[in-house]
Amino acid sequence: ASDLFLVESKDEANPLPISNDMTALAFTQCNSYINSKLDSDTTISFPSQPTNAWSIGNYEYIINAEVELSSKDAPNAVHHYVCRIQYSNGDDLAGASDINNWSIDGLTGLPDL
């Protein structure tokens, strides 16, 4: 086996959905990103917690949640999204609440985003 893709960090992958401080922050950052990409005519309602969240190791997370979108041109609709996000500062968690320390690696399930 090759160590080419091995990354040493205190954040280990977990194949089961989890809920901890970092998944909560990842969920918040995904929601902030989504909110920043919507036009001013669209209203969005976020749940208080994700449907599921997974840590895939090295401070990368998969967040699955539903949101309700509405606009003046369309009726309210519930959408399920999946967001892949990574915390950039590794084991230094001091900046975890700063959106600039996170990067969105993928987002699916929302129209026009």
Buried (B, 14 or more C-beta within 10 A) or exposed (E): EEEEEEEEEEBEEBEEBEEEEBBBBBBBBBBBBBEEEBEEEBEBEBEEEBBBBBBBEBBBBBBBBBBEBBBEEEEEEEBEBBBBBBBEEBEEBEEBEEEEBBBBEEBEBBEEE
